[in-house]
Amino acid sequence: MDNRDKIEKYAKDKLGSELAAGFDHFRRVYSTAKKIAKKAEIRYDDQILHAACFLHDIDQDEPHAERSAEEAEKFLKETGYPDEKITLVKKAILCHIPNGKPNTDEAILLHDADLIDFLGAVGIARLSIAAWDWFGAEEIKEIIKTLIEYRKVYDLLVLEESKKIAKNKTIVMDLFIKQLEEELQ
């Protein structure tokens, strides 16, 4: 089993059933990151990007970026992953949060792809689950607060290509928020 397979198996075994930030999220983030890179003509190390995308939320407890980076380092060392790349995977994971300051190609791609996954129809589904699971929402109207807060991640995207990909997703989200507010009045 190669490192990619080991990483994906580990992520799936650990968080396969987590709806808001589990294995399906990791696959979407990796796919979106590669799409951004292609459109923005960014050359990146796919081994680093893959590991960072599949391990960036591997620990769900706060502070999750730090905890995920530490768990990723430990796991990657056990698999024989190159030490020089582990440092870059950790750096990307630490910077993936909305207010992160990514400064490598892989970190920027992970950051933007992860934020894009909070937007659009997928974002609405994820955040509806997260409002309850992560934030303890007890009423549907509390979902609106979560959606409005995370809608702001569009402004934190680093790359123009990311903003182009996310633009229609923000329109969908804005329409949904407006409709939900009207229906709950």
N, C-alpha and C positions, 0 to 999 in steps of 0.2 A: 504494500500500500504506500503510495507516494505521499509527500507532505500535504498536498492539496486535499487528497482523500481523507487523510487523518484529521486535518483541520475541519473539514465539512462534517465528518462523522462526529467529532467532538462537539461542534456547535449544535448539530441536530440532536445528539444524545442529551445534551445539557438543556437546550431551550427549544426543542422541536415543537412543543405544544403551546409555547408562549405566543399568544396572538398579536399583541401590540408590538413586541420587539424581539421576536424569535427568529427561527431559521428562515422563514419566508421573507422577513424583513432583511436579513443578511443577503439573501439572493437578489432581492430587488436593489439593494444599495450597491452591490457589486456590479450588477448589470447597468444601473444608472451611471455609476462612476466611469465605467468603460465607455458608455455613450457620450458622456461629457468630454472625456479625453479625446475621443475621435473627433467630435465637432470642434473642439478647441485646439486640436492638433497638438496635444500634450504627450510627450514621451514619458513613460513611467515604467517602473519596475513592477511587472504584474505579480510577481511572487509576493512582494510587500503589500501591494494593493489588495490582493486576494485575502491574505492573512488578516490584514487590518479590517476589511469589510466583514469577514466572518467571525471576528473576535471582539469587535468594538463594543458590544453590549453583552459580553459573555457573563459578566457579573451585574445583576440588576440592582444590587443594593447601592445606596449612595455613600460616598461619592463614586458613582458607577464608572466614570472614565478612568479614574485612578485605579480602582479595584479591577476593572477589566484589563487595563494595561499590565498590572502585576500578574494577573492570572494568565494572560496571553504569554507573557515572558516565561513564566514557569512551564506552561504547556509546550511552547515552542522549543525550549531548551531540551525538554524530555524527548521530543521528536527528532532531534538532531538538526534543527533549523539553523542556518548560518547566524552566528552571533552578531555580525555587523548589520544584518537585516533585522534582527530582533529589536535593536535600538530604534530603527526607523519605523517598525510596526508600532512599537510603544508610543513613539512620538505622534504618529498619526492618530492613534486611539485617544491619547490625552487631549488632542486638539479637535476632536470631532463634535464636541458639544457646541450648542448655538453660539456662545460667546468665546469659543476657542479661537486661537490665532494661528491657524495652520500656515507653515512656511516651507513645506516640501510639496512636490507635485502629488504624491500619494496622499498626504494629509489633506491637501486642498480638495482633491477628488472625493475622499471619504467624507469630509465635512459637508461639502455641497450636496452630495448624493444622499447622505443621511437626512439633511434638512429637507430636501425635496420630498422625501418619503413621509413627511408630516403634512404635505399639501395635497390638494385634489381629493378625488373620491377615496383613494387608499388612505390618505391622511385623515379624512373624516371618519372612516371605519376604525383606524388605529386609535385616534384620539377619543372616539366615543367609548372604546374599551378602556383606554388609559384613564379617562376621567373617573371611572369607577375603580379600576385596578390600582392605579398609581396615586390618585388624588382623593379617593374615598367619596366620590360624588354619590349623592343619594337621590337626586332628582334630575330629570332630563334637562331642565334649564341650566344646570351646572355644566353640562357639556358645552353650552354656548361659550361660557367663560374660557374653557380650555381651548376651544377652537379659535376664538379671537386671539388668545395669547400666542398660540403656535402659528397662527396665520402670519405673525410678525417675522417669522424666520426668513421669509422671502428677502427682507431687507438685509439679512446677514449673509446672504450668498456671496461668495468671493468672485466667481467667474461670470462674465457676461453670458457665456453659453449656458450656464446653469440657470440664470435668470430667464433666458429664452425658453428653456425646457419647462420651467416652473410657472411661467406667466399664465397659461390657460388653467393650470391647477388652482391658482389663486382666484381666478374668475369663478370656477366651480365652487370653491370654498365660500367665497363671498355670497354667491346666490343661495347656497345651502344655509348659511348662517341667517341670512335675511328671511328665508322661508321658515326656518325653525322658529325664529323670534316671532313671526306673524302667527304661526300656528299655536304658539304657547301663550298668546295674549288672551 
